[in-house]
Amino acid sequence: MNILKLLDRLSDDKFFTTEASRLETLSQISQFGKKAAVASIPLGLGALMTTSAKAQTTTTATVPGNAGKSALTDALQLALVLEYLEDEYYTKGLGTAGLIPSADRPVFMQISKHETAHVAFLKSTLTSLGVTPGAKPNFNFTVGGAFAPFSDYNQFLVLAQAFEDTGVRAYKGQAGNVMSNKTVLQAALQIHSVEARHASQVRRMRANKGWIELANGGNMPAATNAVYAGEGVTIQAGFNTAAAFGPEAGSAAYDEILTGSDAQAIASLFIV
């Protein structure tokens, strides 16, 4: 199956919200995505992806004190915090009369559905791994009065862009921590691709390019600098992309990861 068809399947909100057990959901993901995923990645990793999902789940979820399980569940808990944040942000924005122009509401209604689906999936997965999902924090999106996103649509868009760009980098940064469970990794990558689509869409709604150039988020306030720290890197695995393609193109061709601690620090700014 073409990898684009795999990614497009995520436009169907029922994919992550069907009334099925977590194991049934992961089985569906595995069966649907395995061929396309293996065809789109290097041979070595592709061989790993064909390992039995059942065996991987047993290794990480049933062995007491398993370090891989800890890294896996910590990564899922971090992702859940970020999804909680986005989910509540869009819910509040859509619930604020007169904030979002009617022409833009369908976009944020769809993004909101996706974030709600991601929250449900992460909670279900953590529970199935024997871990209690973290409770939703209390959020304050004004950051002590620095922002007024629910009374100023431009500021609403600014924070939406910052949240989506954070999510994209954070999911990428946690890939190594979820590799112990190939089925969860596959689902996390599918969520990551959707978050990237959200980010590109919101950036374009602000008249920015759909990708990040150098360390510039694109017409963003200094308060969001942490979201884009390190994005100006132009050396990739020893290859100087700036020398080959110029600094802007060389940087924009690669998104840098955001560490778990950095992602948590950004999210904490909005947690009471």
N, C-alpha and C positions, 0 to 999 in steps of 0.2 A: 504494500500500500504506500502511496506517495506520502512523504513526511508532511507536506502541506495539508493533506487531507486529515492527517492525525491532529495537527494543530488546529485546524478549522473546526474539528469536532467539539472543541472546547467552547464554541459559541453556543452550544446546546447546554443550557443551564441544568438540564436533567442529568447530565453526565456525572456531576458530583453531588447531586441532591436527591437521587432516586431513593425510594424507601427500601433499602437493602442493607444487609449487614456490611460491616467494613471489609471483611474477607471477600464477600461477593463483589464489592466495589473494586477492591484491588485486583481481584481475578479478572474482572472485566477490563480494567486498565491494561493489565499485563497481556491478555489475549488480543486486545485491540491494537496495542502499540508495539508489541515485540518486533514484528517484522520490519516496520517502518523505522523504529529506533535503531535496530541492528544495522540496517542498510545505510544509516546516516552517520555512523560513528566509526572510528578506526577499528581495524580488525581485532586488535588485542582486547579492547574494551568490549567490542561486540561479542567476543567469546564469553566474557564474564556475564554479559547480559542474558545469555541463554541458560545460565545456571538456574536450577529450580527455585522459584520464588518461595515455595514451601520450605525448602531447606534453609534459605536465607532468613526467613522469618523465625525459624526455630533457633538458629544460631544467635540472633540478636535479641530475641524476645523472651526466651525461656531459660537462659543460662544465668543464674544468680551472679551479680557482681560483674557482668560482662561490660568491659570498658566501651566496646562498640555500641552497646545499647545506650549507655549514658550519653555518648556523643550524639547518637541519633536522636534521642528524646530531647536533649538540650536544644538541638537545632530545630526540632519541631516546635518546642515551646517558644523559641525566639520568633519563628515564623508566625505562630499563633498571635503573639503580641502585636506584630506588625499588621496582621490581617484584622485583628480586633480594631486597631487604630483606624485603618482605612474604612472598614465596615461602618464604624460609628460616624466617621467624618462625612461620608457620603449620605448616610441616613439622615443626619442632622441637616446637611445642606439641602437635600431634597425636601425636607420637612419645613424649611424656612421659607415662608411665603415671599414671593417677589425676588428671591435671591438669584436663582438660576434662570436665565432667559429661556423662553419656551422652545426656541430652536435648539438649545443645548441640553435640555432636560432628557431627551431620549438617550443621549450618550451616557450621562451620569446614572440614569436608571439602570442601564445595562451593566455599567461598571460596578454599581452597587450590588446587583444580583451576583456578579462574579465573586465579589469580596465575601458576601454572605455564604456562598457555596464553599469558598476556601476555608472559612472559619469552621463550618460544619465538618468538612473533610478532616482537617487537622485535629479537631477534638475527638472525632471518632477513631482516628488512627492512634492517637496517644492512649486512648482508653483501651484499645485492643492490645497495645503493648504493655498493659498493666500499669500505666502511669496516669495520674489524675491531671487532666488539662488545667493549666493555670486559669484562674478566674479573670474575667475581663477587668482591666484597670479602670480607674476613674480618669477620664481625659479632660484636659483643659486646653483647647486649641488656640487660646489667645496668648499663651506663654507669658502670663503676667502683664498682659496689655500690649505686648509687642505686635500682635496681629488682631485683626477683627474680621475673620473670614466669613462670618455669617451675616455681616452687614455691608460687606464690600466684595463684589463678585470678582474683581481683579485679584484681591488677596485670597479668595477662595481658590482660584486657579493656581496662584503661586504655591500654596501649600499642597494642593493636589499634585502638582508637578513634583514637588520635593518628596512627597510620600511615595509616589510611584517610582521615581528614580532611586529612592532609598531601597524600596522593595526589590527592584531588579538586581541591584548590586549585592544586597544581603542574601538573596536566594543563591546567587552565584558563589558567594563566599562560604556558604554552608554545604556545598555539593560534596566535598570530601567527607563531611561528617555523616551524611546519609547514605554513603556508598555501601555501608555494611548490609543494607536491605535494598536489593535491586528494584523491588517493586515500588517501595516508597520513593527511591531515587527517581524512578521513571515518572511518578506522579508529581514530584516536586519540580522536575524539569518542565512538565506540562503546565504547571501553575506559573513557573518562571516565565515561560514564553507569553502567557496571557498578560502578566504584569508588564512585560516589555511593550506589549501592544497598547496597554493603558497609557504607559509613560509617553510613548510616541504620539498617541492621540491628543493627550492633554498638552504636550509641548507644542504641537501644531495649533491647538486652539489659542495658544498664547503667541502665535506668529513666530515661534522658534522652529528650528530644524528638529526632525524627529530623533536625532541622535545627539550625543554630548561631544562637543569639541573642546580639546584641551581640558583645563580645569574650570571651564565656564559653564554654569548651568543654563545660561541663556536668559539675560534680563532678570536676574534673581537678586533679592536683597542679600546683604552680607550675612544676615542671620542664618542663611541656608548653606553657608560655605562648607560646613562639615559634610554635607550630602555629596559634594563633588570633590572633596579632597583626594588627591592622587590620580584623578582622571587625566592628568596631562602626561602620563607615562607614555613614552614612545619606544621603549625597549621591550620587546616581547621574546622571551626565551633566547636572549642574546642577539636577536634580529633588530636592527635599527630601522624602525618603520618611518621615522622622520627623514632619514637620509634617502630612503627609497621613494617615499611618496609625498614628502613635505610634512611639517609638524602637525597641521590641522587634520589632514586626511589620515596620517599615520596614527594619530591619537584617536580619532573618531572611529577607526576601524576596529577598535578593541575597547570593551567595557572592562574596567578594573573591578576587582572584588571589594566588598565592604566587610571588614571583620565583624564577628559577632559582637565584640565589645563596642565597636564603633556604632553598629546598628542599634544596639541597646541604648547607647548614650543619646543617640538622636531621638529615639522613641521616648526616652525618659524626660525629654524636654516638655513633652505634652502630657505626661502622667502626673496627676496630683499626688 
